[in-house]
Amino acid sequence: MTQVLGFIGTGAMGEPMCRNLAIKGDETVIAYDFNPSPLKRLAADGVEIASGARADMLFPSLPGGPEVDSLAEMALHPAARKGWTVVDMSTTPVGLTRMLAEGLAKKGTDLIDAPVARTQKAAIDGTLSIMVGGSEALFDRVRPYLERMGTEVSHCGATGCGQITKIMNN
């Protein structure tokens, strides 16, 4: 069975990140956004419009903490299940990241934080800097996918440490 990768948030950074995830691998990639325009463009690269929570691994790329918190309440917690992985590529407050990871872990879902740095051009080129917080084993599992979007993928420590490094980087 082919793994399904989900992507939520196809804005200025998310659209090219999703595209790189899709064109540099052979998994099924599905995406969701309130704006249908980037989804139509991504369809040309084989990305399907998401219909339900069928992704094995989910990559949210949202503007910030309020959006991630809302996504968690409306979709992540209800869909959480054993063996599911969430790779939060948003810039999210450390406390929210850790709280979300703890809540999802109770249902068997892993969360790793992986905020990005650099420009939209870097997102297009797949040369982002990605700072990752989570266990070593989880980092090893998601790293191949992150390397499709970035050339500098750094494990920064435990959950939340990707966010801390991103703050220091800014």
C-alpha positions, 0 to 999 in steps of 0.5 A, a space after each residue: 500500500 502506498 503511503 499517503 502524505 497530507 499537506 495543509 496550507 498551500 500559501 506562499 511557502 506551503 504551495 512550493 513545499 507541497 509541490 516538492 514533496 510530491 514531485 520528489 517522491 512516489 507517494 500519494 500527496 493530498 492537500 487542503 487549503 481554503 483557497 482553491 487556486 493553489 490546489 488547482 496548480 498543484 494538481 498539475 504535479 499530481 497532488 490530489 485535493 484532500 477529502 477526509 483524514 486519510 493521510 498517514 503523515 500530515 504536514 501543516 504549514 500554517 501562518 502561526 499559533 492561532 491557526 495551528 491551535 484551531 486546526 488541532 481542535 477542529 481536525 488533529 485531535 478528532 483524527 488522531 490515531 495510533 501510527 499517525 504522524 504530524 510534522 508541524 512546519 508552521 512557526 508555532 509557540 513552543 508551549 503550544 507545540 509541546 501541549 499539542 504533542 502531549 495531547 496527540 501522543 495520548 492517542 498514539 499520534 506522533 508530532 514533530 515540529 519542523 519550522 522553516 527559514 529562508 525565502 519563498 524562492 528557497 521554498 520553490 527551489 527546495 533549499 529551505 532551512 528546516 529546524 526539527 524538534 522531536 525524538 531522534 527516531 521520529 526525526 529519522 523517520 521524517 527526514 527523507 520527506 523534509 529533505 525534499 523541501 530543504 537542503 539544511 535539515 537540522 535535528 535541534 533536540 526534543 519536541 519544541 526545540 525546532 521552534 526555539 531554534 527558529 526563534 533564535 534564527 529570526 
